[in-house]
Amino acid sequence: MANTELVLDTKTPKLKSEVATTLYRVVQESLNNIEKHANATNVTVFLKRFGDVLQLIVTDDGIGFDVGNA
């Protein structure tokens, strides 16, 4: 697996169970896809709160894909 960095906003409140489970599944699937397809060496998972909105960003330095073929 690639080097993985986790960046969390310390202001993120305790999440409802359904929200936490959904975020977990999205990150899990993202990491699985990166492992299987991206050939990445670095991965960052970023979670930040903006008021009532949570922003989740998963980035990697993998090979990517052609959007036209997706």
Distance bins in CASP14 RR format, pairs under 12 A and 6 or more apart:
PFRMAT RR
TARGET T0000
AUTHOR 0000-0000-0000
RMODE 2
METHOD distances of the structure
MODEL  1
1 31 1 0 0 1 0 0 0 0 0 0 0
1 32 0 0 0 0 0 1 0 0 0 0 0
1 34 0 0 0 0 1 0 0 0 0 0 0
1 35 1 0 1 0 0 0 0 0 0 0 0
1 36 0 0 0 0 0 1 0 0 0 0 0
1 38 0 0 0 0 0 1 0 0 0 0 0
1 39 0 0 0 0 0 1 0 0 0 0 0
1 40 0 0 0 0 1 0 0 0 0 0 0
1 41 0 0 0 0 1 0 0 0 0 0 0
1 42 0 0 0 0 0 1 0 0 0 0 0
1 43 0 0 0 0 1 0 0 0 0 0 0
1 60 0 0 0 0 0 1 0 0 0 0 0
2 31 0 0 0 0 1 0 0 0 0 0 0
2 34 1 0 0 1 0 0 0 0 0 0 0
2 35 1 0 0 1 0 0 0 0 0 0 0
2 36 0 0 0 0 0 1 0 0 0 0 0
2 38 0 0 0 0 1 0 0 0 0 0 0
2 39 0 0 0 0 1 0 0 0 0 0 0
2 40 1 0 1 0 0 0 0 0 0 0 0
2 41 1 0 1 0 0 0 0 0 0 0 0
2 42 1 0 1 0 0 0 0 0 0 0 0
2 43 1 0 1 0 0 0 0 0 0 0 0
2 44 0 0 0 0 1 0 0 0 0 0 0
2 45 0 0 0 0 0 1 0 0 0 0 0
2 58 0 0 0 0 0 1 0 0 0 0 0
2 59 0 0 0 0 0 1 0 0 0 0 0
2 60 1 0 0 1 0 0 0 0 0 0 0
2 61 1 0 0 1 0 0 0 0 0 0 0
2 62 0 0 0 0 1 0 0 0 0 0 0
3 34 0 0 0 0 0 1 0 0 0 0 0
3 40 0 0 0 0 1 0 0 0 0 0 0
3 41 1 0 0 1 0 0 0 0 0 0 0
3 42 1 0 1 0 0 0 0 0 0 0 0
3 43 1 0 0 1 0 0 0 0 0 0 0
3 44 0 0 0 0 1 0 0 0 0 0 0
3 45 0 0 0 0 0 1 0 0 0 0 0
3 60 0 0 0 0 0 1 0 0 0 0 0
3 61 0 0 0 0 1 0 0 0 0 0 0
4 27 0 0 0 0 0 1 0 0 0 0 0
4 30 0 0 0 0 0 1 0 0 0 0 0
4 31 1 0 0 1 0 0 0 0 0 0 0
4 34 0 0 0 0 1 0 0 0 0 0 0
4 35 0 0 0 0 0 1 0 0 0 0 0
4 40 0 0 0 0 1 0 0 0 0 0 0
4 41 0 0 0 0 0 1 0 0 0 0 0
4 42 1 0 0 1 0 0 0 0 0 0 0
4 43 1 0 1 0 0 0 0 0 0 0 0
4 44 1 0 0 1 0 0 0 0 0 0 0
4 45 1 0 0 1 0 0 0 0 0 0 0
4 46 0 0 0 0 0 1 0 0 0 0 0
4 58 0 0 0 0 1 0 0 0 0 0 0
4 59 0 0 0 0 0 1 0 0 0 0 0
4 60 0 0 0 0 1 0 0 0 0 0 0
4 61 0 0 0 0 0 1 0 0 0 0 0
5 41 0 0 0 0 0 1 0 0 0 0 0
5 42 1 0 0 1 0 0 0 0 0 0 0
5 43 1 0 0 1 0 0 0 0 0 0 0
5 44 1 0 1 0 0 0 0 0 0 0 0
5 45 1 0 0 1 0 0 0 0 0 0 0
5 46 0 0 0 0 1 0 0 0 0 0 0
5 47 0 0 0 0 0 1 0 0 0 0 0
5 57 0 0 0 0 0 1 0 0 0 0 0
5 58 0 0 0 0 0 1 0 0 0 0 0
5 59 0 0 0 0 1 0 0 0 0 0 0
5 60 0 0 0 0 0 1 0 0 0 0 0
5 61 0 0 0 0 0 1 0 0 0 0 0
6 27 0 0 0 0 1 0 0 0 0 0 0
6 31 0 0 0 0 0 1 0 0 0 0 0
6 43 0 0 0 0 1 0 0 0 0 0 0
6 44 1 0 0 1 0 0 0 0 0 0 0
6 45 1 0 1 0 0 0 0 0 0 0 0
6 46 0 0 0 0 1 0 0 0 0 0 0
6 47 0 0 0 0 1 0 0 0 0 0 0
6 56 0 0 0 0 0 1 0 0 0 0 0
6 57 0 0 0 0 0 1 0 0 0 0 0
6 58 0 0 0 0 0 1 0 0 0 0 0
7 43 0 0 0 0 0 1 0 0 0 0 0
7 44 1 0 0 1 0 0 0 0 0 0 0
7 45 1 0 0 1 0 0 0 0 0 0 0
7 46 1 0 1 0 0 0 0 0 0 0 0
7 47 1 0 0 1 0 0 0 0 0 0 0
7 48 1 0 0 1 0 0 0 0 0 0 0
7 55 0 0 0 0 0 1 0 0 0 0 0
7 56 0 0 0 0 0 1 0 0 0 0 0
7 57 0 0 0 0 1 0 0 0 0 0 0
7 58 0 0 0 0 0 1 0 0 0 0 0
7 59 0 0 0 0 0 1 0 0 0 0 0
8 15 0 0 0 0 0 1 0 0 0 0 0
8 23 0 0 0 0 0 1 0 0 0 0 0
8 27 0 0 0 0 0 1 0 0 0 0 0
8 44 0 0 0 0 0 1 0 0 0 0 0
8 45 0 0 0 0 1 0 0 0 0 0 0
8 46 0 0 0 0 1 0 0 0 0 0 0
8 47 1 0 1 0 0 0 0 0 0 0 0
8 48 0 0 0 0 1 0 0 0 0 0 0
8 49 0 0 0 0 1 0 0 0 0 0 0
8 54 0 0 0 0 0 1 0 0 0 0 0
8 55 0 0 0 0 0 1 0 0 0 0 0
8 56 0 0 0 0 0 1 0 0 0 0 0
8 57 0 0 0 0 0 1 0 0 0 0 0
9 46 0 0 0 0 1 0 0 0 0 0 0
9 47 1 0 0 1 0 0 0 0 0 0 0
9 48 1 0 1 0 0 0 0 0 0 0 0
9 49 1 0 1 0 0 0 0 0 0 0 0
9 50 0 0 0 0 1 0 0 0 0 0 0
9 51 0 0 0 0 0 1 0 0 0 0 0
9 53 0 0 0 0 0 1 0 0 0 0 0
9 54 0 0 0 0 1 0 0 0 0 0 0
9 55 0 0 0 0 1 0 0 0 0 0 0
9 56 0 0 0 0 0 1 0 0 0 0 0
9 57 0 0 0 0 0 1 0 0 0 0 0
10 47 0 0 0 0 0 1 0 0 0 0 0
10 48 0 0 0 0 0 1 0 0 0 0 0
10 49 0 0 0 0 1 0 0 0 0 0 0
11 47 0 0 0 0 0 1 0 0 0 0 0
11 48 0 0 0 0 1 0 0 0 0 0 0
11 49 1 0 1 0 0 0 0 0 0 0 0
11 50 0 0 0 0 1 0 0 0 0 0 0
11 51 0 0 0 0 1 0 0 0 0 0 0
11 54 0 0 0 0 0 1 0 0 0 0 0
12 19 0 0 0 0 0 1 0 0 0 0 0
12 20 0 0 0 0 0 1 0 0 0 0 0
12 23 0 0 0 0 0 1 0 0 0 0 0
12 46 0 0 0 0 0 1 0 0 0 0 0
12 47 1 0 0 1 0 0 0 0 0 0 0
12 48 1 0 0 1 0 0 0 0 0 0 0
12 49 1 0 1 0 0 0 0 0 0 0 0
12 50 0 0 0 0 0 1 0 0 0 0 0
12 51 0 0 0 0 0 1 0 0 0 0 0
12 52 0 0 0 0 0 1 0 0 0 0 0
12 53 0 0 0 0 0 1 0 0 0 0 0
12 54 1 0 0 1 0 0 0 0 0 0 0
12 55 0 0 0 0 0 1 0 0 0 0 0
12 56 0 0 0 0 0 1 0 0 0 0 0
13 19 0 0 0 0 0 1 0 0 0 0 0
13 20 0 0 0 0 0 1 0 0 0 0 0
13 47 0 0 0 0 0 1 0 0 0 0 0
13 49 1 0 0 1 0 0 0 0 0 0 0
13 51 0 0 0 0 1 0 0 0 0 0 0
13 52 0 0 0 0 0 1 0 0 0 0 0
13 54 0 0 0 0 1 0 0 0 0 0 0
14 20 0 0 0 0 1 0 0 0 0 0 0
14 49 0 0 0 0 0 1 0 0 0 0 0
15 21 0 0 0 0 1 0 0 0 0 0 0
15 22 0 0 0 0 1 0 0 0 0 0 0
15 23 1 0 0 1 0 0 0 0 0 0 0
15 24 0 0 0 0 1 0 0 0 0 0 0
15 47 0 0 0 0 1 0 0 0 0 0 0
15 49 0 0 0 0 0 1 0 0 0 0 0
15 54 1 0 0 1 0 0 0 0 0 0 0
15 56 0 0 0 0 0 1 0 0 0 0 0
16 22 0 0 0 0 1 0 0 0 0 0 0
16 23 0 0 0 0 0 1 0 0 0 0 0
16 54 0 0 0 0 0 1 0 0 0 0 0
17 23 0 0 0 0 0 1 0 0 0 0 0
17 24 0 0 0 0 0 1 0 0 0 0 0
18 24 0 0 0 0 0 1 0 0 0 0 0
18 25 0 0 0 0 0 1 0 0 0 0 0
19 25 0 0 0 0 0 1 0 0 0 0 0
19 26 0 0 0 0 0 1 0 0 0 0 0
19 47 0 0 0 0 0 1 0 0 0 0 0
19 49 0 0 0 0 0 1 0 0 0 0 0
19 52 0 0 0 0 0 1 0 0 0 0 0
19 53 0 0 0 0 0 1 0 0 0 0 0
19 54 1 0 0 1 0 0 0 0 0 0 0
19 56 0 0 0 0 0 1 0 0 0 0 0
20 26 0 0 0 0 0 1 0 0 0 0 0
20 27 0 0 0 0 0 1 0 0 0 0 0
20 47 0 0 0 0 0 1 0 0 0 0 0
20 54 0 0 0 0 0 1 0 0 0 0 0
20 56 0 0 0 0 0 1 0 0 0 0 0
21 27 0 0 0 0 0 1 0 0 0 0 0
21 28 0 0 0 0 0 1 0 0 0 0 0
22 28 0 0 0 0 0 1 0 0 0 0 0
22 29 0 0 0 0 0 1 0 0 0 0 0
22 54 0 0 0 0 0 1 0 0 0 0 0
22 56 0 0 0 0 1 0 0 0 0 0 0
23 29 0 0 0 0 0 1 0 0 0 0 0
23 30 0 0 0 0 0 1 0 0 0 0 0
23 45 0 0 0 0 1 0 0 0 0 0 0
23 46 0 0 0 0 0 1 0 0 0 0 0
23 47 1 0 0 1 0 0 0 0 0 0 0
23 49 0 0 0 0 0 1 0 0 0 0 0
23 54 1 0 0 1 0 0 0 0 0 0 0
23 55 0 0 0 0 0 1 0 0 0 0 0
23 56 1 0 0 1 0 0 0 0 0 0 0
23 57 0 0 0 0 0 1 0 0 0 0 0
23 58 0 0 0 0 0 1 0 0 0 0 0
24 30 0 0 0 0 0 1 0 0 0 0 0
24 31 0 0 0 0 0 1 0 0 0 0 0
24 45 0 0 0 0 0 1 0 0 0 0 0
24 47 0 0 0 0 0 1 0 0 0 0 0
24 56 0 0 0 0 0 1 0 0 0 0 0
25 31 0 0 0 0 0 1 0 0 0 0 0
25 32 0 0 0 0 0 1 0 0 0 0 0
25 56 0 0 0 0 0 1 0 0 0 0 0
26 32 0 0 0 0 0 1 0 0 0 0 0
26 33 0 0 0 0 0 1 0 0 0 0 0
26 45 0 0 0 0 1 0 0 0 0 0 0
26 47 0 0 0 0 0 1 0 0 0 0 0
26 54 0 0 0 0 0 1 0 0 0 0 0
26 56 1 0 0 1 0 0 0 0 0 0 0
26 57 0 0 0 0 0 1 0 0 0 0 0
26 58 1 0 0 1 0 0 0 0 0 0 0
27 33 0 0 0 0 0 1 0 0 0 0 0
27 34 0 0 0 0 0 1 0 0 0 0 0
27 43 0 0 0 0 0 1 0 0 0 0 0
27 44 0 0 0 0 0 1 0 0 0 0 0
27 45 1 0 1 0 0 0 0 0 0 0 0
27 46 0 0 0 0 0 1 0 0 0 0 0
27 47 0 0 0 0 1 0 0 0 0 0 0
27 56 1 0 0 1 0 0 0 0 0 0 0
27 57 0 0 0 0 0 1 0 0 0 0 0
27 58 1 0 0 1 0 0 0 0 0 0 0
28 34 0 0 0 0 0 1 0 0 0 0 0
28 35 0 0 0 0 0 1 0 0 0 0 0
28 45 0 0 0 0 0 1 0 0 0 0 0
28 56 0 0 0 0 0 1 0 0 0 0 0
28 58 0 0 0 0 0 1 0 0 0 0 0
29 35 0 0 0 0 0 1 0 0 0 0 0
29 36 0 0 0 0 0 1 0 0 0 0 0
29 37 0 0 0 0 0 1 0 0 0 0 0
29 56 0 0 0 0 0 1 0 0 0 0 0
29 58 0 0 0 0 1 0 0 0 0 0 0
30 36 0 0 0 0 0 1 0 0 0 0 0
30 37 0 0 0 0 0 1 0 0 0 0 0
30 38 0 0 0 0 1 0 0 0 0 0 0
30 40 0 0 0 0 0 1 0 0 0 0 0
30 43 0 0 0 0 1 0 0 0 0 0 0
30 44 0 0 0 0 0 1 0 0 0 0 0
30 45 1 0 0 1 0 0 0 0 0 0 0
30 46 0 0 0 0 0 1 0 0 0 0 0
30 56 0 0 0 0 1 0 0 0 0 0 0
30 57 0 0 0 0 1 0 0 0 0 0 0
30 58 1 0 1 0 0 0 0 0 0 0 0
30 59 0 0 0 0 1 0 0 0 0 0 0
30 60 0 0 0 0 1 0 0 0 0 0 0
31 37 0 0 0 0 0 1 0 0 0 0 0
31 38 0 0 0 0 1 0 0 0 0 0 0
31 40 0 0 0 0 1 0 0 0 0 0 0
31 43 1 0 0 1 0 0 0 0 0 0 0
31 44 0 0 0 0 0 1 0 0 0 0 0
31 45 1 0 0 1 0 0 0 0 0 0 0
31 58 1 0 0 1 0 0 0 0 0 0 0
31 59 0 0 0 0 0 1 0 0 0 0 0
31 60 0 0 0 0 1 0 0 0 0 0 0
32 38 0 0 0 0 0 1 0 0 0 0 0
32 43 0 0 0 0 0 1 0 0 0 0 0
32 58 0 0 0 0 0 1 0 0 0 0 0
33 39 0 0 0 0 0 1 0 0 0 0 0
33 40 0 0 0 0 0 1 0 0 0 0 0
33 43 0 0 0 0 0 1 0 0 0 0 0
33 58 0 0 0 0 1 0 0 0 0 0 0
33 60 0 0 0 0 1 0 0 0 0 0 0
33 62 0 0 0 0 0 1 0 0 0 0 0
33 64 0 0 0 0 0 1 0 0 0 0 0
33 65 0 0 0 0 0 1 0 0 0 0 0
34 40 1 0 1 0 0 0 0 0 0 0 0
34 41 0 0 0 0 0 1 0 0 0 0 0
34 42 0 0 0 0 1 0 0 0 0 0 0
34 43 1 0 1 0 0 0 0 0 0 0 0
34 44 0 0 0 0 0 1 0 0 0 0 0
34 45 0 0 0 0 0 1 0 0 0 0 0
34 58 1 0 0 1 0 0 0 0 0 0 0
34 59 0 0 0 0 1 0 0 0 0 0 0
34 60 1 0 1 0 0 0 0 0 0 0 0
34 61 0 0 0 0 1 0 0 0 0 0 0
34 62 1 0 0 1 0 0 0 0 0 0 0
34 63 0 0 0 0 0 1 0 0 0 0 0
34 64 0 0 0 0 1 0 0 0 0 0 0
34 65 0 0 0 0 0 1 0 0 0 0 0
35 41 0 0 0 0 0 1 0 0 0 0 0
35 43 0 0 0 0 1 0 0 0 0 0 0
35 60 0 0 0 0 1 0 0 0 0 0 0
35 62 0 0 0 0 0 1 0 0 0 0 0
36 60 0 0 0 0 0 1 0 0 0 0 0
36 62 0 0 0 0 0 1 0 0 0 0 0
36 63 0 0 0 0 0 1 0 0 0 0 0
37 60 0 0 0 0 1 0 0 0 0 0 0
37 62 0 0 0 0 1 0 0 0 0 0 0
37 63 1 0 0 1 0 0 0 0 0 0 0
37 64 0 0 0 0 1 0 0 0 0 0 0
37 65 1 0 0 1 0 0 0 0 0 0 0
37 70 0 0 0 0 0 1 0 0 0 0 0
38 58 0 0 0 0 0 1 0 0 0 0 0
38 59 0 0 0 0 0 1 0 0 0 0 0
38 60 1 0 1 0 0 0 0 0 0 0 0
38 61 0 0 0 0 1 0 0 0 0 0 0
38 62 1 0 1 0 0 0 0 0 0 0 0
38 63 1 0 0 1 0 0 0 0 0 0 0
38 64 1 0 0 1 0 0 0 0 0 0 0
38 65 0 0 0 0 1 0 0 0 0 0 0
39 60 0 0 0 0 1 0 0 0 0 0 0
39 61 0 0 0 0 1 0 0 0 0 0 0
39 62 1 0 1 0 0 0 0 0 0 0 0
39 63 1 0 1 0 0 0 0 0 0 0 0
39 64 0 0 0 0 1 0 0 0 0 0 0
39 65 0 0 0 0 0 1 0 0 0 0 0
40 58 0 0 0 0 0 1 0 0 0 0 0
40 59 0 0 0 0 1 0 0 0 0 0 0
40 60 1 1 0 0 0 0 0 0 0 0 0
40 61 1 0 1 0 0 0 0 0 0 0 0
40 62 1 1 0 0 0 0 0 0 0 0 0
40 63 1 0 0 1 0 0 0 0 0 0 0
40 64 0 0 0 0 1 0 0 0 0 0 0
41 60 0 0 0 0 1 0 0 0 0 0 0
41 61 1 0 1 0 0 0 0 0 0 0 0
41 62 1 0 0 1 0 0 0 0 0 0 0
41 63 0 0 0 0 0 1 0 0 0 0 0
42 58 0 0 0 0 0 1 0 0 0 0 0
42 59 0 0 0 0 1 0 0 0 0 0 0
42 60 1 0 0 1 0 0 0 0 0 0 0
42 61 1 0 1 0 0 0 0 0 0 0 0
42 62 0 0 0 0 1 0 0 0 0 0 0
43 57 0 0 0 0 0 1 0 0 0 0 0
43 58 1 0 0 1 0 0 0 0 0 0 0
43 59 1 0 0 1 0 0 0 0 0 0 0
43 60 1 0 1 0 0 0 0 0 0 0 0
43 61 0 0 0 0 1 0 0 0 0 0 0
43 62 0 0 0 0 1 0 0 0 0 0 0
44 56 0 0 0 0 0 1 0 0 0 0 0
44 57 1 0 0 1 0 0 0 0 0 0 0
44 58 1 0 0 1 0 0 0 0 0 0 0
44 59 1 0 1 0 0 0 0 0 0 0 0
44 60 1 0 0 1 0 0 0 0 0 0 0
44 61 0 0 0 0 1 0 0 0 0 0 0
45 55 0 0 0 0 0 1 0 0 0 0 0
45 56 1 0 0 1 0 0 0 0 0 0 0
45 57 1 0 0 1 0 0 0 0 0 0 0
45 58 1 0 1 0 0 0 0 0 0 0 0
45 59 0 0 0 0 1 0 0 0 0 0 0
45 60 0 0 0 0 1 0 0 0 0 0 0
46 54 0 0 0 0 0 1 0 0 0 0 0
46 55 1 0 0 1 0 0 0 0 0 0 0
46 56 1 0 0 1 0 0 0 0 0 0 0
46 57 1 0 1 0 0 0 0 0 0 0 0
46 58 1 0 0 1 0 0 0 0 0 0 0
46 59 1 0 0 1 0 0 0 0 0 0 0
46 60 0 0 0 0 0 1 0 0 0 0 0
47 53 0 0 0 0 0 1 0 0 0 0 0
47 54 1 0 0 1 0 0 0 0 0 0 0
47 55 1 0 0 1 0 0 0 0 0 0 0
47 56 1 0 1 0 0 0 0 0 0 0 0
47 57 0 0 0 0 1 0 0 0 0 0 0
47 58 0 0 0 0 1 0 0 0 0 0 0
48 54 1 0 0 1 0 0 0 0 0 0 0
48 55 1 0 1 0 0 0 0 0 0 0 0
48 56 0 0 0 0 1 0 0 0 0 0 0
48 57 0 0 0 0 1 0 0 0 0 0 0
49 55 1 0 0 1 0 0 0 0 0 0 0
49 56 0 0 0 0 0 1 0 0 0 0 0
50 56 0 0 0 0 0 1 0 0 0 0 0
64 70 0 0 0 0 0 1 0 0 0 0 0
END
